Amino acid sequence: MKILRTPADLKAALQAHSGTIGFVPTMGALHSGHRALIAAARQENDIVVVSIFVNPTQFLAGEDLDAYPRRIEADEKICELSGVDYLFYPEVSQMYGRDEVTVCAPDVRGYILEGTSRPGHFSGVLTVVNKLLNIVAPDRAYFGKKDAQQLMLIETMVNNLFMRVEIVPCETVRDDDGLALSSRNAYLSPEEREEALKIPRALKRATKLVMQGVTRSDRIVAEMTAVLEPLEVEYAVVVDRRFAPAEHVEIGNTIILVEALVGTTRLLDNVWI
Ligand code: PAF
């Protein structure tokens, strides 16, 4: 595995290959969820590129960018063992210039749900993903379904900009107790982790209701909210796959999403119906 620190070096290295390129963009602190994305990329492509870049533009003022977990040595090992060919690990100055003009603003769907409490977050995500896709020029790029809103906005950007890459959505990976894997889980105390399990339990309850034939979103949301108590729920909603609010669950076109604060940690999770 080669570790490259500049866009120019990565581009030059990739130009020497003729096969397909699979790309997994990350912010590091890699866990089994990332490993699953890398494994899918490894299986479907000749070359696998992983980026580790804690992107400052997706952190809002007041959000602690410096406190974001950084574990580059462990991450390097995970990438090496997962069969990654190139690890792209740039400095901020390599990704953003002083005369920055790039703006990739999402439509209104970037300012609902997670975007309500983090206005501008998705603009930062789209900006950096656009830059990374331009550098790597992959055939396929892999994103987790756990960040469903991010995934939908990236798919929309790729379509709108006529980008050549195929976006591959990958299933959420969970710990044995059901908690969706997230770099943010590292912030949870043992007691908070126990509380956090209310999130997958609420989604399980929602899935069970749907399996029993309940389709009314208000009923599903009410039952999820009861399971989530006393967590501070940012949102518990039923939307369609384009993120429009849905009054009824429609099999094959629905996502049920939850975001809740556990202590000071914001956790999100969802189920695709
Ligand atoms: O999901 C993430 O880790 C980040 O938002 C991404 C897509 C790597 C962009 O910084």
py3Dmol code that shows the C-alpha trace and the ligand (Angstrom):
import py3Dmol

protein = """\
ATOM      1  CA  MET A   1       0.000   0.000   0.000  1.00  0.00           C
ATOM      2  CA  LYS A   2       1.265   3.453  -0.881  1.00  0.00           C
ATOM      3  CA  ILE A   3       0.459   6.482   1.246  1.00  0.00           C
ATOM      4  CA  LEU A   4       0.218   9.670  -0.782  1.00  0.00           C
ATOM      5  CA  ARG A   5      -0.131  13.152   0.655  1.00  0.00           C
ATOM      6  CA  THR A   6      -0.835  15.387  -2.320  1.00  0.00           C
ATOM      7  CA  PRO A   7      -3.504  15.388  -5.056  1.00  0.00           C
ATOM      8  CA  ALA A   8      -0.764  15.587  -7.711  1.00  0.00           C
ATOM      9  CA  ASP A   9       1.017  12.474  -6.395  1.00  0.00           C
ATOM     10  CA  LEU A  10      -2.225  10.490  -6.199  1.00  0.00           C
ATOM     11  CA  LYS A  11      -3.308  11.534  -9.692  1.00  0.00           C
ATOM     12  CA  ALA A  12       0.093  10.588 -11.113  1.00  0.00           C
ATOM     13  CA  ALA A  13       0.045   7.201  -9.379  1.00  0.00           C
ATOM     14  CA  LEU A  14      -3.482   6.416 -10.595  1.00  0.00           C
ATOM     15  CA  GLN A  15      -2.697   7.415 -14.165  1.00  0.00           C
ATOM     16  CA  ALA A  16      -0.259   4.498 -14.330  1.00  0.00           C
ATOM     17  CA  HIS A  17      -3.175   2.037 -13.983  1.00  0.00           C
ATOM     18  CA  SER A  18      -5.717   1.013 -16.586  1.00  0.00           C
ATOM     19  CA  GLY A  19      -8.165  -1.003 -14.399  1.00  0.00           C
ATOM     20  CA  THR A  20     -11.252   0.141 -12.528  1.00  0.00           C
ATOM     21  CA  ILE A  21     -10.875   2.292  -9.410  1.00  0.00           C
ATOM     22  CA  GLY A  22     -13.018   1.882  -6.294  1.00  0.00           C
ATOM     23  CA  PHE A  23     -12.909   4.777  -3.832  1.00  0.00           C
ATOM     24  CA  VAL A  24     -13.837   4.963  -0.143  1.00  0.00           C
ATOM     25  CA  PRO A  25     -13.749   8.522   1.256  1.00  0.00           C
ATOM     26  CA  THR A  26     -13.445   8.670   5.060  1.00  0.00           C
ATOM     27  CA  MET A  27     -12.514  10.992   7.898  1.00  0.00           C
ATOM     28  CA  GLY A  28     -10.443   8.249   9.564  1.00  0.00           C
ATOM     29  CA  ALA A  29     -10.972   6.551  12.950  1.00  0.00           C
ATOM     30  CA  LEU A  30     -11.831   3.538  10.815  1.00  0.00           C
ATOM     31  CA  HIS A  31     -14.173   0.858  12.164  1.00  0.00           C
ATOM     32  CA  SER A  32     -15.857  -2.258  10.771  1.00  0.00           C
ATOM     33  CA  GLY A  33     -18.355  -0.090   8.884  1.00  0.00           C
ATOM     34  CA  HIS A  34     -15.470   1.394   6.885  1.00  0.00           C
ATOM     35  CA  ARG A  35     -13.953  -2.072   6.519  1.00  0.00           C
ATOM     36  CA  ALA A  36     -17.185  -3.246   4.886  1.00  0.00           C
ATOM     37  CA  LEU A  37     -17.022  -0.332   2.411  1.00  0.00           C
ATOM     38  CA  ILE A  38     -13.380  -1.170   1.624  1.00  0.00           C
ATOM     39  CA  ALA A  39     -14.225  -4.874   1.224  1.00  0.00           C
ATOM     40  CA  ALA A  40     -16.989  -4.022  -1.270  1.00  0.00           C
ATOM     41  CA  ALA A  41     -14.590  -1.745  -3.177  1.00  0.00           C
ATOM     42  CA  ARG A  42     -11.916  -4.467  -3.132  1.00  0.00           C
ATOM     43  CA  GLN A  43     -14.321  -7.038  -4.516  1.00  0.00           C
ATOM     44  CA  GLU A  44     -15.619  -4.912  -7.373  1.00  0.00           C
ATOM     45  CA  ASN A  45     -12.537  -3.035  -8.603  1.00  0.00           C
ATOM     46  CA  ASP A  46      -8.922  -3.491  -9.701  1.00  0.00           C
ATOM     47  CA  ILE A  47      -7.542  -0.633  -7.614  1.00  0.00           C
ATOM     48  CA  VAL A  48      -8.810   0.567  -4.221  1.00  0.00           C
ATOM     49  CA  VAL A  49      -8.216   4.088  -2.951  1.00  0.00           C
ATOM     50  CA  VAL A  50      -9.147   5.212   0.578  1.00  0.00           C
ATOM     51  CA  SER A  51      -8.929   8.845   1.651  1.00  0.00           C
ATOM     52  CA  ILE A  52      -8.560   9.988   5.237  1.00  0.00           C
ATOM     53  CA  PHE A  53      -9.294  13.673   5.555  1.00  0.00           C
ATOM     54  CA  VAL A  54     -10.980  15.382   8.497  1.00  0.00           C
ATOM     55  CA  ASN A  55     -12.716  17.973   6.383  1.00  0.00           C
ATOM     56  CA  PRO A  56     -12.893  21.339   8.193  1.00  0.00           C
ATOM     57  CA  THR A  57     -15.644  22.792   6.004  1.00  0.00           C
ATOM     58  CA  GLN A  58     -18.234  20.275   7.235  1.00  0.00           C
ATOM     59  CA  PHE A  59     -17.719  21.286  10.882  1.00  0.00           C
ATOM     60  CA  LEU A  60     -19.702  24.302  12.021  1.00  0.00           C
ATOM     61  CA  ALA A  61     -18.421  27.062  14.280  1.00  0.00           C
ATOM     62  CA  GLY A  62     -18.607  25.665  17.811  1.00  0.00           C
ATOM     63  CA  GLU A  63     -18.261  22.034  16.691  1.00  0.00           C
ATOM     64  CA  ASP A  64     -14.948  20.721  17.907  1.00  0.00           C
ATOM     65  CA  LEU A  65     -12.957  19.904  14.788  1.00  0.00           C
ATOM     66  CA  ASP A  66      -9.785  19.382  16.846  1.00  0.00           C
ATOM     67  CA  ALA A  67     -11.509  16.823  19.091  1.00  0.00           C
ATOM     68  CA  TYR A  68     -12.526  14.613  16.147  1.00  0.00           C
ATOM     69  CA  PRO A  69     -10.842  11.206  16.734  1.00  0.00           C
ATOM     70  CA  ARG A  70      -7.595  10.824  14.799  1.00  0.00           C
ATOM     71  CA  ARG A  71      -5.890   7.415  14.736  1.00  0.00           C
ATOM     72  CA  ILE A  72      -3.732   7.438  11.675  1.00  0.00           C
ATOM     73  CA  GLU A  73      -1.409   4.583  12.689  1.00  0.00           C
ATOM     74  CA  ALA A  74      -4.279   2.183  13.414  1.00  0.00           C
ATOM     75  CA  ASP A  75      -6.052   3.383  10.257  1.00  0.00           C
ATOM     76  CA  GLU A  76      -2.978   2.682   8.132  1.00  0.00           C
ATOM     77  CA  LYS A  77      -2.861  -0.884   9.460  1.00  0.00           C
ATOM     78  CA  ILE A  78      -6.567  -1.435   8.784  1.00  0.00           C
ATOM     79  CA  CYS A  79      -6.149  -0.174   5.222  1.00  0.00           C
ATOM     80  CA  GLU A  80      -3.049  -2.277   4.638  1.00  0.00           C
ATOM     81  CA  LEU A  81      -4.746  -5.435   5.953  1.00  0.00           C
ATOM     82  CA  SER A  82      -7.903  -4.703   3.933  1.00  0.00           C
ATOM     83  CA  GLY A  83      -5.970  -4.701   0.671  1.00  0.00           C
ATOM     84  CA  VAL A  84      -6.071  -0.967  -0.044  1.00  0.00           C
ATOM     85  CA  ASP A  85      -3.691   0.052  -2.847  1.00  0.00           C
ATOM     86  CA  TYR A  86      -3.486   3.794  -2.162  1.00  0.00           C
ATOM     87  CA  LEU A  87      -4.182   5.677   1.042  1.00  0.00           C
ATOM     88  CA  PHE A  88      -4.693   9.369   0.350  1.00  0.00           C
ATOM     89  CA  TYR A  89      -3.984  11.399   3.478  1.00  0.00           C
ATOM     90  CA  PRO A  90      -3.691  15.085   2.567  1.00  0.00           C
ATOM     91  CA  GLU A  91      -3.110  18.172   4.721  1.00  0.00           C
ATOM     92  CA  VAL A  92      -5.883  20.776   4.753  1.00  0.00           C
ATOM     93  CA  SER A  93      -3.637  23.122   2.724  1.00  0.00           C
ATOM     94  CA  GLN A  94      -3.539  20.511  -0.071  1.00  0.00           C
ATOM     95  CA  MET A  95      -7.326  20.374  -0.318  1.00  0.00           C
ATOM     96  CA  TYR A  96      -8.275  24.030   0.198  1.00  0.00           C
ATOM     97  CA  GLY A  97      -6.541  27.090  -1.209  1.00  0.00           C
ATOM     98  CA  ARG A  98      -6.599  30.657   0.073  1.00  0.00           C
ATOM     99  CA  ASP A  99      -8.442  31.754  -3.031  1.00  0.00           C
ATOM    100  CA  GLU A 100     -11.121  29.114  -2.596  1.00  0.00           C
ATOM    101  CA  VAL A 101     -14.087  29.613  -4.950  1.00  0.00           C
ATOM    102  CA  THR A 102     -15.616  26.121  -4.847  1.00  0.00           C
ATOM    103  CA  VAL A 103     -19.212  26.106  -3.634  1.00  0.00           C
ATOM    104  CA  CYS A 104     -21.299  22.933  -3.709  1.00  0.00           C
ATOM    105  CA  ALA A 105     -24.472  23.930  -1.938  1.00  0.00           C
ATOM    106  CA  PRO A 106     -27.227  21.358  -1.511  1.00  0.00           C
ATOM    107  CA  ASP A 107     -30.852  22.203  -2.232  1.00  0.00           C
ATOM    108  CA  VAL A 108     -33.385  22.547   0.598  1.00  0.00           C
ATOM    109  CA  ARG A 109     -32.919  18.872   1.427  1.00  0.00           C
ATOM    110  CA  GLY A 110     -29.521  19.828   2.833  1.00  0.00           C
ATOM    111  CA  TYR A 111     -31.184  22.106   5.398  1.00  0.00           C
ATOM    112  CA  ILE A 112     -33.705  19.682   6.875  1.00  0.00           C
ATOM    113  CA  LEU A 113     -33.182  16.922   9.467  1.00  0.00           C
ATOM    114  CA  GLU A 114     -29.428  16.832  10.139  1.00  0.00           C
ATOM    115  CA  GLY A 115     -29.067  20.086   8.218  1.00  0.00           C
ATOM    116  CA  THR A 116     -31.433  21.872  10.626  1.00  0.00           C
ATOM    117  CA  SER A 117     -29.085  21.551  13.565  1.00  0.00           C
ATOM    118  CA  ARG A 118     -25.988  21.722  11.340  1.00  0.00           C
ATOM    119  CA  PRO A 119     -26.759  24.369   8.677  1.00  0.00           C
ATOM    120  CA  GLY A 120     -23.939  24.404   6.116  1.00  0.00           C
ATOM    121  CA  HIS A 121     -22.651  20.960   7.093  1.00  0.00           C
ATOM    122  CA  PHE A 122     -23.776  19.327   3.855  1.00  0.00           C
ATOM    123  CA  SER A 123     -22.338  22.145   1.790  1.00  0.00           C
ATOM    124  CA  GLY A 124     -18.944  21.243   3.283  1.00  0.00           C
ATOM    125  CA  VAL A 125     -19.538  17.532   2.647  1.00  0.00           C
ATOM    126  CA  LEU A 126     -20.502  18.063  -1.000  1.00  0.00           C
ATOM    127  CA  THR A 127     -17.593  20.422  -1.556  1.00  0.00           C
ATOM    128  CA  VAL A 128     -15.002  17.966  -0.301  1.00  0.00           C
ATOM    129  CA  VAL A 129     -16.598  14.941  -1.975  1.00  0.00           C
ATOM    130  CA  ASN A 130     -16.617  16.846  -5.265  1.00  0.00           C
ATOM    131  CA  LYS A 131     -12.913  17.664  -4.843  1.00  0.00           C
ATOM    132  CA  LEU A 132     -12.038  14.085  -3.864  1.00  0.00           C
ATOM    133  CA  LEU A 133     -13.979  12.602  -6.790  1.00  0.00           C
ATOM    134  CA  ASN A 134     -12.153  14.967  -9.138  1.00  0.00           C
ATOM    135  CA  ILE A 135      -8.782  13.913  -7.756  1.00  0.00           C
ATOM    136  CA  VAL A 136      -9.419  10.149  -7.707  1.00  0.00           C
ATOM    137  CA  ALA A 137     -11.745   9.932 -10.744  1.00  0.00           C
ATOM    138  CA  PRO A 138     -13.054   6.566  -9.521  1.00  0.00           C
ATOM    139  CA  ASP A 139     -15.378   4.234 -11.394  1.00  0.00           C
ATOM    140  CA  ARG A 140     -17.254   3.555  -8.145  1.00  0.00           C
ATOM    141  CA  ALA A 141     -17.410   5.364  -4.790  1.00  0.00           C
ATOM    142  CA  TYR A 142     -18.751   3.674  -1.654  1.00  0.00           C
ATOM    143  CA  PHE A 143     -20.895   5.337   1.022  1.00  0.00           C
ATOM    144  CA  GLY A 144     -22.762   3.947   4.034  1.00  0.00           C
ATOM    145  CA  LYS A 145     -26.568   3.952   4.179  1.00  0.00           C
ATOM    146  CA  LYS A 146     -26.316   5.041   7.825  1.00  0.00           C
ATOM    147  CA  ASP A 147     -25.627   8.570   6.601  1.00  0.00           C
ATOM    148  CA  ALA A 148     -28.710   8.389   4.401  1.00  0.00           C
ATOM    149  CA  GLN A 149     -29.142  12.144   3.938  1.00  0.00           C
ATOM    150  CA  GLN A 150     -25.488  12.564   2.986  1.00  0.00           C
ATOM    151  CA  LEU A 151     -25.798   9.647   0.551  1.00  0.00           C
ATOM    152  CA  MET A 152     -28.925  11.096  -1.078  1.00  0.00           C
ATOM    153  CA  LEU A 153     -27.297  14.535  -1.486  1.00  0.00           C
ATOM    154  CA  ILE A 154     -24.117  13.030  -2.961  1.00  0.00           C
ATOM    155  CA  GLU A 155     -26.168  10.957  -5.423  1.00  0.00           C
ATOM    156  CA  THR A 156     -28.078  14.115  -6.376  1.00  0.00           C
ATOM    157  CA  MET A 157     -24.843  16.100  -6.871  1.00  0.00           C
ATOM    158  CA  VAL A 158     -23.308  13.350  -8.999  1.00  0.00           C
ATOM    159  CA  ASN A 159     -26.428  13.267 -11.204  1.00  0.00           C
ATOM    160  CA  ASN A 160     -26.726  17.047 -11.438  1.00  0.00           C
ATOM    161  CA  LEU A 161     -23.081  17.516 -12.378  1.00  0.00           C
ATOM    162  CA  PHE A 162     -23.133  14.611 -14.873  1.00  0.00           C
ATOM    163  CA  MET A 163     -20.262  12.983 -13.015  1.00  0.00           C
ATOM    164  CA  ARG A 164     -19.113   9.656 -14.375  1.00  0.00           C
ATOM    165  CA  VAL A 165     -18.783   7.849 -11.039  1.00  0.00           C
ATOM    166  CA  GLU A 166     -21.224   5.198  -9.799  1.00  0.00           C
ATOM    167  CA  ILE A 167     -22.257   5.790  -6.189  1.00  0.00           C
ATOM    168  CA  VAL A 168     -22.558   2.470  -4.348  1.00  0.00           C
ATOM    169  CA  PRO A 169     -24.705   2.528  -1.167  1.00  0.00           C
ATOM    170  CA  CYS A 170     -23.583  -0.007   1.468  1.00  0.00           C
ATOM    171  CA  GLU A 171     -25.536  -1.514   4.366  1.00  0.00           C
ATOM    172  CA  THR A 172     -25.089  -0.179   7.903  1.00  0.00           C
ATOM    173  CA  VAL A 173     -22.804  -2.314  10.047  1.00  0.00           C
ATOM    174  CA  ARG A 174     -23.876  -2.844  13.678  1.00  0.00           C
ATOM    175  CA  ASP A 175     -22.235  -4.042  16.871  1.00  0.00           C
ATOM    176  CA  ASP A 176     -23.624  -7.256  18.401  1.00  0.00           C
ATOM    177  CA  ASP A 177     -25.935  -5.172  20.621  1.00  0.00           C
ATOM    178  CA  GLY A 178     -27.443  -3.463  17.551  1.00  0.00           C
ATOM    179  CA  LEU A 179     -25.758  -0.041  17.829  1.00  0.00           C
ATOM    180  CA  ALA A 180     -24.803   1.253  14.386  1.00  0.00           C
ATOM    181  CA  LEU A 181     -21.037   1.673  14.075  1.00  0.00           C
ATOM    182  CA  SER A 182     -19.911   5.289  14.073  1.00  0.00           C
ATOM    183  CA  SER A 183     -16.668   7.068  14.897  1.00  0.00           C
ATOM    184  CA  ARG A 184     -18.785   9.109  17.332  1.00  0.00           C
ATOM    185  CA  ASN A 185     -19.484   5.995  19.483  1.00  0.00           C
ATOM    186  CA  ALA A 186     -15.978   6.550  20.882  1.00  0.00           C
ATOM    187  CA  TYR A 187     -17.376   9.561  22.811  1.00  0.00           C
ATOM    188  CA  LEU A 188     -19.930   7.456  24.737  1.00  0.00           C
ATOM    189  CA  SER A 189     -19.411   6.409  28.376  1.00  0.00           C
ATOM    190  CA  PRO A 190     -20.529   2.827  29.212  1.00  0.00           C
ATOM    191  CA  GLU A 191     -23.808   4.213  30.657  1.00  0.00           C
ATOM    192  CA  GLU A 192     -24.397   6.389  27.596  1.00  0.00           C
ATOM    193  CA  ARG A 193     -23.740   3.444  25.318  1.00  0.00           C
ATOM    194  CA  GLU A 194     -26.480   1.535  27.133  1.00  0.00           C
ATOM    195  CA  GLU A 195     -28.848   4.513  26.626  1.00  0.00           C
ATOM    196  CA  ALA A 196     -27.859   4.742  22.955  1.00  0.00           C
ATOM    197  CA  LEU A 197     -29.322   1.266  22.357  1.00  0.00           C
ATOM    198  CA  LYS A 198     -32.760   2.911  22.499  1.00  0.00           C
ATOM    199  CA  ILE A 199     -32.070   4.167  18.975  1.00  0.00           C
ATOM    200  CA  PRO A 200     -31.757   0.747  17.232  1.00  0.00           C
ATOM    201  CA  ARG A 201     -34.577  -0.517  19.499  1.00  0.00           C
ATOM    202  CA  ALA A 202     -36.876   2.266  18.256  1.00  0.00           C
ATOM    203  CA  LEU A 203     -36.049   1.401  14.651  1.00  0.00           C
ATOM    204  CA  LYS A 204     -36.657  -2.275  15.357  1.00  0.00           C
ATOM    205  CA  ARG A 205     -40.046  -1.356  16.808  1.00  0.00           C
ATOM    206  CA  ALA A 206     -40.822   0.648  13.660  1.00  0.00           C
ATOM    207  CA  THR A 207     -39.822  -2.278  11.426  1.00  0.00           C
ATOM    208  CA  LYS A 208     -41.965  -4.659  13.463  1.00  0.00           C
ATOM    209  CA  LEU A 209     -44.979  -2.353  13.131  1.00  0.00           C
ATOM    210  CA  VAL A 210     -44.502  -2.208   9.365  1.00  0.00           C
ATOM    211  CA  MET A 211     -44.250  -6.011   9.264  1.00  0.00           C
ATOM    212  CA  GLN A 212     -47.532  -6.150  11.187  1.00  0.00           C
ATOM    213  CA  GLY A 213     -49.142  -4.026   8.480  1.00  0.00           C
ATOM    214  CA  VAL A 214     -49.031  -0.578  10.137  1.00  0.00           C
ATOM    215  CA  THR A 215     -48.317   2.048   7.492  1.00  0.00           C
ATOM    216  CA  ARG A 216     -49.333   5.350   9.125  1.00  0.00           C
ATOM    217  CA  SER A 217     -46.195   7.373   9.788  1.00  0.00           C
ATOM    218  CA  ASP A 218     -47.683   9.244  12.782  1.00  0.00           C
ATOM    219  CA  ARG A 219     -48.402   5.961  14.584  1.00  0.00           C
ATOM    220  CA  ILE A 220     -44.892   4.645  13.843  1.00  0.00           C
ATOM    221  CA  VAL A 221     -43.255   7.891  14.988  1.00  0.00           C
ATOM    222  CA  ALA A 222     -45.320   7.952  18.204  1.00  0.00           C
ATOM    223  CA  GLU A 223     -44.234   4.411  19.091  1.00  0.00           C
ATOM    224  CA  MET A 224     -40.588   5.137  18.264  1.00  0.00           C
ATOM    225  CA  THR A 225     -40.676   8.282  20.403  1.00  0.00           C
ATOM    226  CA  ALA A 226     -41.959   6.248  23.356  1.00  0.00           C
ATOM    227  CA  VAL A 227     -39.077   3.768  22.980  1.00  0.00           C
ATOM    228  CA  LEU A 228     -36.557   6.630  22.731  1.00  0.00           C
ATOM    229  CA  GLU A 229     -37.602   8.285  26.013  1.00  0.00           C
ATOM    230  CA  PRO A 230     -35.929  10.025  27.848  1.00  0.00           C
ATOM    231  CA  LEU A 231     -33.361  10.734  25.122  1.00  0.00           C
ATOM    232  CA  GLU A 232     -33.394  14.197  23.564  1.00  0.00           C
ATOM    233  CA  VAL A 233     -34.724  13.354  20.119  1.00  0.00           C
ATOM    234  CA  GLU A 234     -33.626  15.720  17.334  1.00  0.00           C
ATOM    235  CA  TYR A 235     -35.904  13.965  14.878  1.00  0.00           C
ATOM    236  CA  ALA A 236     -37.763  10.702  14.337  1.00  0.00           C
ATOM    237  CA  VAL A 237     -39.329  10.782  10.892  1.00  0.00           C
ATOM    238  CA  VAL A 238     -40.623   8.775   7.984  1.00  0.00           C
ATOM    239  CA  VAL A 239     -39.536  10.051   4.563  1.00  0.00           C
ATOM    240  CA  ASP A 240     -39.505   8.724   1.044  1.00  0.00           C
ATOM    241  CA  ARG A 241     -36.222   7.861  -0.686  1.00  0.00           C
ATOM    242  CA  ARG A 242     -35.971  11.469  -1.966  1.00  0.00           C
ATOM    243  CA  PHE A 243     -36.429  12.713   1.604  1.00  0.00           C
ATOM    244  CA  ALA A 244     -39.912  14.148   1.175  1.00  0.00           C
ATOM    245  CA  PRO A 245     -42.043  13.645   4.325  1.00  0.00           C
ATOM    246  CA  ALA A 246     -44.240  10.557   3.922  1.00  0.00           C
ATOM    247  CA  GLU A 247     -47.652  10.116   5.578  1.00  0.00           C
ATOM    248  CA  HIS A 248     -47.530   6.387   4.901  1.00  0.00           C
ATOM    249  CA  VAL A 249     -44.796   3.802   4.651  1.00  0.00           C
ATOM    250  CA  GLU A 250     -44.413   2.486   1.134  1.00  0.00           C
ATOM    251  CA  ILE A 251     -42.371  -0.698   0.878  1.00  0.00           C
ATOM    252  CA  GLY A 252     -39.297  -0.081  -1.286  1.00  0.00           C
ATOM    253  CA  ASN A 253     -39.561   3.709  -1.072  1.00  0.00           C
ATOM    254  CA  THR A 254     -39.297   4.610   2.612  1.00  0.00           C
ATOM    255  CA  ILE A 255     -36.558   5.505   5.076  1.00  0.00           C
ATOM    256  CA  ILE A 256     -37.280   5.845   8.793  1.00  0.00           C
ATOM    257  CA  LEU A 257     -34.678   8.035  10.464  1.00  0.00           C
ATOM    258  CA  VAL A 258     -33.759   8.895  14.029  1.00  0.00           C
ATOM    259  CA  GLU A 259     -31.275  11.370  15.424  1.00  0.00           C
ATOM    260  CA  ALA A 260     -30.927  11.706  19.177  1.00  0.00           C
ATOM    261  CA  LEU A 261     -28.531  13.221  21.657  1.00  0.00           C
ATOM    262  CA  VAL A 262     -26.934  10.752  24.038  1.00  0.00           C
ATOM    263  CA  GLY A 263     -25.151  12.908  26.595  1.00  0.00           C
ATOM    264  CA  THR A 264     -23.552  15.426  24.278  1.00  0.00           C
ATOM    265  CA  THR A 265     -23.105  12.956  21.407  1.00  0.00           C
ATOM    266  CA  ARG A 266     -25.434  13.223  18.445  1.00  0.00           C
ATOM    267  CA  LEU A 267     -26.190   9.766  17.058  1.00  0.00           C
ATOM    268  CA  LEU A 268     -28.122   8.972  13.928  1.00  0.00           C
ATOM    269  CA  ASP A 269     -29.468   5.764  12.535  1.00  0.00           C
ATOM    270  CA  ASN A 270     -32.124   4.638  10.086  1.00  0.00           C
ATOM    271  CA  VAL A 271     -33.868   1.732   8.481  1.00  0.00           C
ATOM    272  CA  TRP A 272     -34.647   1.437   4.763  1.00  0.00           C
ATOM    273  CA  ILE A 273     -38.050  -0.143   4.213  1.00  0.00           C
TER     274      ILE A 273
END
"""
ligand_1 = """\
10
PAF
O -19.048 10.361 5.873
C -17.918 10.862 6.027
O -17.019 10.290 6.640
C -17.642 12.236 5.462
O -18.773 13.051 5.513
C -17.054 12.197 4.043
C -18.049 11.605 3.055
C -15.776 11.384 4.019
C -16.731 13.616 3.579
O -15.809 14.241 4.407
"""
view = py3Dmol.view(width=600, height=400)
view.addModel(protein, "pdb")
view.setStyle({"model": 0}, {"cartoon": {"style": "trace"}})
view.addModel(ligand_1, "xyz")
view.setStyle({"model": 1}, {"stick": {}})
view.zoomTo()
view.show()
